[in-house]
Amino acid sequence: MAAAGVLLPLAAVVALMSGLEASGADPLIITSSSEAILSCNLTEPPSVITGHKWMKGNKILEEDRNPGTLMTYNITQVNSESSGVYYCIFLTNPEVNGTIDVPVPPHVKPYKETEAGNEGDVGVLTCKCTSYPPVEHWSWYKHGSDGVLVPVANGVDENYVIKSSGNKTELRINKLDMEKDQGEYLCNGTNSMGSNGATVKLRVRSRLAALWPFLGIVVEVVVLVTVIFIYEKRRKPDEVPDDDDGGSTPLKSNVSTNHKENVRQRNAS
């Protein structure tokens, strides 16, 4: 059996939650500053209590083997991470449990704080919410040049498409335009506790942006070839091989060979 609780304002001291119909467990919540104490009291246990267990989702937060009818759990700070549904479980036969909701306003943050794309391409801006309860309504705005927020909605401009599901929203711009689309966008989420938003910056590059790396390489090659060409043209004359000198060595070799043959002929005679 379960009972749903509501987190009261921080000024509250003790709040009695609705009791469990069949189990007799009355969830309580005590808040002080940014802390919160969750409490469940079992007034009519079906059997001997052999322990307690606190859970959030499928994660066990605390457990003990005490036989008491009152169990508490301390939340040191109520924020997006600690928000959610908590379960107090009494280890009886059968087990008795209650639930306490710890809700906060949406904690919205962008998937990337800055997105970039080339002109003419598709641009996608994404925001998500990491708190409880889930976002009930998403909305997008663009910061105008005068600082006024301009709503962006489906059906207003076919170039913009918004897809939202639970704690995630996506703004798709089908054809990026540098003058029209570049700037700051605001994604805003609303739930039962309030509203909150985050800013995403969109940068749109020129169509020629993708060519700049290639053009840079071409310029480097041209400069290198030019330097080599100028160097070769200005080489000193003494660095150029002399054809006359190159042919002198074979002549000396021939003279030496002829001299040896003459010596051999005289010895033979």
TORKOL-4160 file (C-alpha; in steps of 0.2 Angstrom, whole numbers, padded with zeros to 4 digits, m for minus):
269
<pt num="1" X="0000" Y="0000" Z="0000"/>
<pt num="2" X="0006" Y="0017" Z="m0004"/>
<pt num="3" X="0003" Y="0035" Z="0001"/>
<pt num="4" X="0009" Y="0050" Z="m0009"/>
<pt num="5" X="0017" Y="0064" Z="0000"/>
<pt num="6" X="0020" Y="0082" Z="m0006"/>
<pt num="7" X="0036" Y="0092" Z="m0001"/>
<pt num="8" X="0030" Y="0108" Z="0009"/>
<pt num="9" X="0038" Y="0125" Z="0008"/>
<pt num="10" X="0055" Y="0126" Z="0017"/>
<pt num="11" X="0046" Y="0137" Z="0031"/>
<pt num="12" X="0036" Y="0122" Z="0036"/>
<pt num="13" X="0041" Y="0112" Z="0052"/>
<pt num="14" X="0030" Y="0096" Z="0052"/>
<pt num="15" X="0018" Y="0090" Z="0039"/>
<pt num="16" X="0007" Y="0075" Z="0041"/>
<pt num="17" X="0005" Y="0065" Z="0025"/>
<pt num="18" X="m0010" Y="0055" Z="0021"/>
<pt num="19" X="m0011" Y="0038" Z="0029"/>
<pt num="20" X="m0010" Y="0021" Z="0021"/>
<pt num="21" X="m0028" Y="0014" Z="0021"/>
<pt num="22" X="m0025" Y="m0004" Z="0025"/>
<pt num="23" X="m0007" Y="m0003" Z="0033"/>
<pt num="24" X="m0009" Y="0011" Z="0045"/>
<pt num="25" X="0007" Y="0019" Z="0041"/>
<pt num="26" X="0007" Y="0038" Z="0041"/>
<pt num="27" X="0021" Y="0046" Z="0031"/>
<pt num="28" X="0028" Y="0063" Z="0038"/>
<pt num="29" X="0040" Y="0076" Z="0031"/>
<pt num="30" X="0050" Y="0089" Z="0041"/>
<pt num="31" X="0059" Y="0103" Z="0032"/>
<pt num="32" X="0072" Y="0115" Z="0039"/>
<pt num="33" X="0081" Y="0127" Z="0027"/>
<pt num="34" X="0087" Y="0116" Z="0013"/>
<pt num="35" X="0086" Y="0100" Z="0022"/>
<pt num="36" X="0072" Y="0088" Z="0023"/>
<pt num="37" X="0068" Y="0073" Z="0035"/>
<pt num="38" X="0056" Y="0060" Z="0028"/>
<pt num="39" X="0047" Y="0050" Z="0041"/>
<pt num="40" X="0035" Y="0035" Z="0040"/>
<pt num="41" X="0025" Y="0029" Z="0056"/>
<pt num="42" X="0017" Y="0012" Z="0056"/>
<pt num="43" X="0003" Y="0012" Z="0069"/>
<pt num="44" X="m0004" Y="m0005" Z="0066"/>
<pt num="45" X="0009" Y="m0017" Z="0060"/>
<pt num="46" X="0002" Y="m0034" Z="0053"/>
<pt num="47" X="0017" Y="m0043" Z="0062"/>
<pt num="48" X="0033" Y="m0041" Z="0072"/>
<pt num="49" X="0044" Y="m0028" Z="0063"/>
<pt num="50" X="0061" Y="m0035" Z="0060"/>
<pt num="51" X="0069" Y="m0020" Z="0051"/>
<pt num="52" X="0066" Y="m0005" Z="0039"/>
<pt num="53" X="0072" Y="0000" Z="0022"/>
<pt num="54" X="0073" Y="0016" Z="0012"/>
<pt num="55" X="0073" Y="0016" Z="m0007"/>
<pt num="56" X="0073" Y="0028" Z="m0021"/>
<pt num="57" X="0069" Y="0019" Z="m0037"/>
<pt num="58" X="0078" Y="0003" Z="m0037"/>
<pt num="59" X="0092" Y="0009" Z="m0026"/>
<pt num="60" X="0093" Y="0005" Z="m0007"/>
<pt num="61" X="0097" Y="0020" Z="0002"/>
<pt num="62" X="0097" Y="0014" Z="0020"/>
<pt num="63" X="0092" Y="m0002" Z="0029"/>
<pt num="64" X="0092" Y="m0008" Z="0047"/>
<pt num="65" X="0086" Y="m0022" Z="0059"/>
<pt num="66" X="0077" Y="m0011" Z="0072"/>
<pt num="67" X="0059" Y="m0016" Z="0078"/>
<pt num="68" X="0053" Y="0002" Z="0079"/>
<pt num="69" X="0037" Y="0008" Z="0071"/>
<pt num="70" X="0045" Y="0025" Z="0066"/>
<pt num="71" X="0058" Y="0026" Z="0052"/>
<pt num="72" X="0066" Y="0042" Z="0046"/>
<pt num="73" X="0078" Y="0047" Z="0032"/>
<pt num="74" X="0088" Y="0063" Z="0031"/>
<pt num="75" X="0090" Y="0073" Z="0014"/>
<pt num="76" X="0104" Y="0085" Z="0017"/>
<pt num="77" X="0100" Y="0096" Z="0003"/>
<pt num="78" X="0084" Y="0096" Z="m0008"/>
<pt num="79" X="0089" Y="0099" Z="m0026"/>
<pt num="80" X="0087" Y="0091" Z="m0043"/>
<pt num="81" X="0098" Y="0076" Z="m0038"/>
<pt num="82" X="0089" Y="0072" Z="m0022"/>
<pt num="83" X="0072" Y="0075" Z="m0029"/>
<pt num="84" X="0061" Y="0060" Z="m0034"/>
<pt num="85" X="0050" Y="0046" Z="m0026"/>
<pt num="86" X="0056" Y="0038" Z="m0010"/>
<pt num="87" X="0049" Y="0022" Z="m0002"/>
<pt num="88" X="0049" Y="0018" Z="0016"/>
<pt num="89" X="0047" Y="m0001" Z="0019"/>
<pt num="90" X="0043" Y="m0010" Z="0035"/>
<pt num="91" X="0050" Y="m0028" Z="0036"/>
<pt num="92" X="0034" Y="m0036" Z="0042"/>
<pt num="93" X="0024" Y="m0051" Z="0036"/>
<pt num="94" X="0018" Y="m0045" Z="0023"/>
<pt num="95" X="0029" Y="m0030" Z="0020"/>
<pt num="96" X="0021" Y="m0013" Z="0022"/>
<pt num="97" X="0027" Y="0002" Z="0012"/>
<pt num="98" X="0024" Y="0020" Z="0009"/>
<pt num="99" X="0029" Y="0033" Z="m0004"/>
<pt num="100" X="0034" Y="0051" Z="m0002"/>
<pt num="101" X="0037" Y="0063" Z="m0016"/>
<pt num="102" X="0051" Y="0075" Z="m0015"/>
<pt num="103" X="0047" Y="0087" Z="m0030"/>
<pt num="104" X="0057" Y="0102" Z="m0036"/>
<pt num="105" X="0055" Y="0115" Z="m0050"/>
<pt num="106" X="0063" Y="0109" Z="m0067"/>
<pt num="107" X="0082" Y="0109" Z="m0067"/>
<pt num="108" X="0085" Y="0112" Z="m0086"/>
<pt num="109" X="0102" Y="0112" Z="m0094"/>
<pt num="110" X="0107" Y="0111" Z="m0112"/>
<pt num="111" X="0115" Y="0096" Z="m0120"/>
<pt num="112" X="0129" Y="0108" Z="m0126"/>
<pt num="113" X="0130" Y="0126" Z="m0121"/>
<pt num="114" X="0136" Y="0131" Z="m0139"/>
<pt num="115" X="0131" Y="0122" Z="m0155"/>
<pt num="116" X="0138" Y="0126" Z="m0172"/>
<pt num="117" X="0134" Y="0122" Z="m0190"/>
<pt num="118" X="0137" Y="0127" Z="m0208"/>
<pt num="119" X="0125" Y="0138" Z="m0217"/>
<pt num="120" X="0112" Y="0127" Z="m0226"/>
<pt num="121" X="0114" Y="0112" Z="m0215"/>
<pt num="122" X="0102" Y="0106" Z="m0202"/>
<pt num="123" X="0105" Y="0112" Z="m0184"/>
<pt num="124" X="0099" Y="0104" Z="m0168"/>
<pt num="125" X="0098" Y="0111" Z="m0151"/>
<pt num="126" X="0094" Y="0100" Z="m0136"/>
<pt num="127" X="0089" Y="0103" Z="m0118"/>
<pt num="128" X="0085" Y="0090" Z="m0104"/>
<pt num="129" X="0078" Y="0091" Z="m0087"/>
<pt num="130" X="0086" Y="0080" Z="m0073"/>
<pt num="131" X="0074" Y="0083" Z="m0059"/>
<pt num="132" X="0057" Y="0077" Z="m0052"/>
<pt num="133" X="0043" Y="0078" Z="m0057"/>
<pt num="134" X="0045" Y="0077" Z="m0076"/>
<pt num="135" X="0042" Y="0092" Z="m0087"/>
<pt num="136" X="0024" Y="0094" Z="m0092"/>
<pt num="137" X="0027" Y="0108" Z="m0105"/>
<pt num="138" X="0042" Y="0113" Z="m0115"/>
<pt num="139" X="0044" Y="0130" Z="m0124"/>
<pt num="140" X="0058" Y="0138" Z="m0135"/>
<pt num="141" X="0062" Y="0156" Z="m0137"/>
<pt num="142" X="0075" Y="0166" Z="m0147"/>
<pt num="143" X="0084" Y="0181" Z="m0140"/>
<pt num="144" X="0080" Y="0196" Z="m0152"/>
<pt num="145" X="0092" Y="0210" Z="m0156"/>
<pt num="146" X="0083" Y="0221" Z="m0144"/>
<pt num="147" X="0084" Y="0208" Z="m0130"/>
<pt num="148" X="0065" Y="0203" Z="m0131"/>
<pt num="149" X="0062" Y="0184" Z="m0131"/>
<pt num="150" X="0053" Y="0179" Z="m0147"/>
<pt num="151" X="0043" Y="0163" Z="m0146"/>
<pt num="152" X="0048" Y="0148" Z="m0158"/>
<pt num="153" X="0034" Y="0136" Z="m0160"/>
<pt num="154" X="0029" Y="0122" Z="m0172"/>
<pt num="155" X="0018" Y="0129" Z="m0187"/>
<pt num="156" X="0024" Y="0146" Z="m0186"/>
<pt num="157" X="0039" Y="0143" Z="m0198"/>
<pt num="158" X="0041" Y="0127" Z="m0207"/>
<pt num="159" X="0060" Y="0129" Z="m0205"/>
<pt num="160" X="0058" Y="0126" Z="m0186"/>
<pt num="161" X="0052" Y="0109" Z="m0179"/>
<pt num="162" X="0051" Y="0106" Z="m0160"/>
<pt num="163" X="0050" Y="0088" Z="m0153"/>
<pt num="164" X="0048" Y="0086" Z="m0134"/>
<pt num="165" X="0046" Y="0070" Z="m0124"/>
<pt num="166" X="0046" Y="0070" Z="m0105"/>
<pt num="167" X="0062" Y="0077" Z="m0098"/>
<pt num="168" X="0070" Y="0081" Z="m0116"/>
<pt num="169" X="0066" Y="0093" Z="m0129"/>
<pt num="170" X="0074" Y="0097" Z="m0146"/>
<pt num="171" X="0073" Y="0111" Z="m0158"/>
<pt num="172" X="0078" Y="0107" Z="m0176"/>
<pt num="173" X="0082" Y="0120" Z="m0189"/>
<pt num="174" X="0080" Y="0112" Z="m0206"/>
<pt num="175" X="0091" Y="0125" Z="m0216"/>
<pt num="176" X="0103" Y="0136" Z="m0206"/>
<pt num="177" X="0104" Y="0154" Z="m0211"/>
<pt num="178" X="0118" Y="0165" Z="m0204"/>
<pt num="179" X="0109" Y="0181" Z="m0202"/>
<pt num="180" X="0092" Y="0174" Z="m0197"/>
<pt num="181" X="0097" Y="0159" Z="m0185"/>
<pt num="182" X="0113" Y="0163" Z="m0177"/>
<pt num="183" X="0111" Y="0169" Z="m0159"/>
<pt num="184" X="0105" Y="0163" Z="m0142"/>
<pt num="185" X="0090" Y="0152" Z="m0139"/>
<pt num="186" X="0081" Y="0149" Z="m0122"/>
<pt num="187" X="0073" Y="0132" Z="m0118"/>
<pt num="188" X="0060" Y="0133" Z="m0104"/>
<pt num="189" X="0052" Y="0118" Z="m0095"/>
<pt num="190" X="0037" Y="0119" Z="m0083"/>
<pt num="191" X="0031" Y="0106" Z="m0070"/>
<pt num="192" X="0019" Y="0107" Z="m0055"/>
<pt num="193" X="0032" Y="0115" Z="m0045"/>
<pt num="194" X="0037" Y="0130" Z="m0057"/>
<pt num="195" X="0047" Y="0134" Z="m0072"/>
<pt num="196" X="0065" Y="0135" Z="m0077"/>
<pt num="197" X="0076" Y="0137" Z="m0092"/>
<pt num="198" X="0093" Y="0137" Z="m0100"/>
<pt num="199" X="0102" Y="0146" Z="m0114"/>
<pt num="200" X="0110" Y="0138" Z="m0129"/>
<pt num="201" X="0121" Y="0148" Z="m0141"/>
<pt num="202" X="0120" Y="0144" Z="m0160"/>
<pt num="203" X="0134" Y="0149" Z="m0171"/>
<pt num="204" X="0132" Y="0147" Z="m0190"/>
<pt num="205" X="0147" Y="0146" Z="m0201"/>
<pt num="206" X="0149" Y="0152" Z="m0219"/>
<pt num="207" X="0147" Y="0139" Z="m0233"/>
<pt num="208" X="0165" Y="0142" Z="m0237"/>
<pt num="209" X="0171" Y="0138" Z="m0220"/>
<pt num="210" X="0174" Y="0119" Z="m0224"/>
<pt num="211" X="0186" Y="0125" Z="m0238"/>
<pt num="212" X="0197" Y="0135" Z="m0227"/>
<pt num="213" X="0208" Y="0120" Z="m0221"/>
<pt num="214" X="0210" Y="0114" Z="m0239"/>
<pt num="215" X="0214" Y="0132" Z="m0245"/>
<pt num="216" X="0227" Y="0134" Z="m0231"/>
<pt num="217" X="0236" Y="0118" Z="m0237"/>
<pt num="218" X="0236" Y="0124" Z="m0255"/>
<pt num="219" X="0244" Y="0141" Z="m0250"/>
<pt num="220" X="0257" Y="0132" Z="m0240"/>
<pt num="221" X="0262" Y="0121" Z="m0255"/>
<pt num="222" X="0263" Y="0136" Z="m0266"/>
<pt num="223" X="0274" Y="0146" Z="m0255"/>
<pt num="224" X="0286" Y="0131" Z="m0252"/>
<pt num="225" X="0287" Y="0128" Z="m0271"/>
<pt num="226" X="0290" Y="0147" Z="m0274"/>
<pt num="227" X="0304" Y="0147" Z="m0261"/>
<pt num="228" X="0313" Y="0132" Z="m0269"/>
<pt num="229" X="0312" Y="0139" Z="m0286"/>
<pt num="230" X="0319" Y="0156" Z="m0281"/>
<pt num="231" X="0333" Y="0147" Z="m0271"/>
<pt num="232" X="0338" Y="0137" Z="m0287"/>
<pt num="233" X="0338" Y="0152" Z="m0298"/>
<pt num="234" X="0350" Y="0161" Z="m0286"/>
<pt num="235" X="0362" Y="0148" Z="m0283"/>
<pt num="236" X="0381" Y="0153" Z="m0284"/>
<pt num="237" X="0390" Y="0149" Z="m0300"/>
<pt num="238" X="0403" Y="0139" Z="m0290"/>
<pt num="239" X="0390" Y="0127" Z="m0284"/>
<pt num="240" X="0386" Y="0122" Z="m0302"/>
<pt num="241" X="0397" Y="0107" Z="m0308"/>
<pt num="242" X="0411" Y="0111" Z="m0321"/>
<pt num="243" X="0410" Y="0100" Z="m0336"/>
<pt num="244" X="0428" Y="0103" Z="m0341"/>
<pt num="245" X="0434" Y="0098" Z="m0323"/>
<pt num="246" X="0423" Y="0083" Z="m0324"/>
<pt num="247" X="0432" Y="0076" Z="m0340"/>
<pt num="248" X="0450" Y="0079" Z="m0334"/>
<pt num="249" X="0451" Y="0063" Z="m0323"/>
<pt num="250" X="0448" Y="0051" Z="m0338"/>
<pt num="251" X="0462" Y="0059" Z="m0348"/>
<pt num="252" X="0474" Y="0057" Z="m0334"/>
<pt num="253" X="0469" Y="0039" Z="m0333"/>
<pt num="254" X="0472" Y="0036" Z="m0351"/>
<pt num="255" X="0490" Y="0044" Z="m0351"/>
<pt num="256" X="0495" Y="0033" Z="m0336"/>
<pt num="257" X="0489" Y="0017" Z="m0346"/>
<pt num="258" X="0498" Y="0022" Z="m0361"/>
<pt num="259" X="0514" Y="0025" Z="m0351"/>
<pt num="260" X="0513" Y="0007" Z="m0343"/>
<pt num="261" X="0511" Y="m0001" Z="m0360"/>
<pt num="262" X="0527" Y="0008" Z="m0367"/>
<pt num="263" X="0537" Y="0002" Z="m0352"/>
<pt num="264" X="0531" Y="m0016" Z="m0355"/>
<pt num="265" X="0536" Y="m0015" Z="m0373"/>
<pt num="266" X="0554" Y="m0009" Z="m0369"/>
<pt num="267" X="0556" Y="m0023" Z="m0357"/>
<pt num="268" X="0551" Y="m0036" Z="m0369"/>
<pt num="269" X="0563" Y="m0030" Z="m0382"/>
